[in-house]
Amino acid sequence: MPNERTPDLRLFFDILQTLDRINAPYMIIGAFAAAIYGNTRTTYDIDIVVDLNERHIAGLVAAYPSPRYYADPEQMRNSIRMGISFNIIDGKMGDKADLTPLTRDSRYRGAFRHRVRQAIDLPDGAPFEAWCARPEDVIIGKLMAWEESRSSKHEIDIYGMMLAHYMRVLLNTGAPFDEGYVTAQAKRLGEDVFEFWATINEAARQEIDRSRPSDGQTAR
């Protein structure tokens, strides 16, 4: 069986660093955010929510000039007004990054207010920090996406994140995680979403419990 190809995220990483440089507010969500918090599913893009003004638009256009790049300021303005995604394209490499305006969904705003800085390790360079939704909001976003699509990838992402969380708790290296907040939001999304979340959370907890050393044994 051929090996799964390694995703090329260089354009996305470059855009994140550009957004920081021009002081444009942004937040990573979705599968890549889940990977930052411990999930291991391979993803081929980075979901970026942005809150742009005219100065930020001008900065992006200057950073990605034609003819190599496609970064249309009018498309950016229209996307902000209409609440739809826009893209930046690297014509030389054939890569495309989609960016989502904060105006697309009012539910982004709460997560945007609580975004945090997280380290990202580059495969061939020094790590850098970027703005990311906190883990609770990444999971809530995944629950909303599952409610719409019922895709198993959201279950995989949430389970991976919770496994990583409970392993950090077991090793006493865990950062604060507001499980009650996630549970309350899951209940607001509906009984089926709440049951979906509760089942995944309990499965991850039990998996970590099984990894604990038995009485009289020493963890290896």
Order of alpha helices (4+ residues) and beta strands (2+ residues): alpha-beta-alpha-beta-alpha-beta-alpha-beta-beta-alpha-beta-beta-alpha-alpha-alpha-alpha
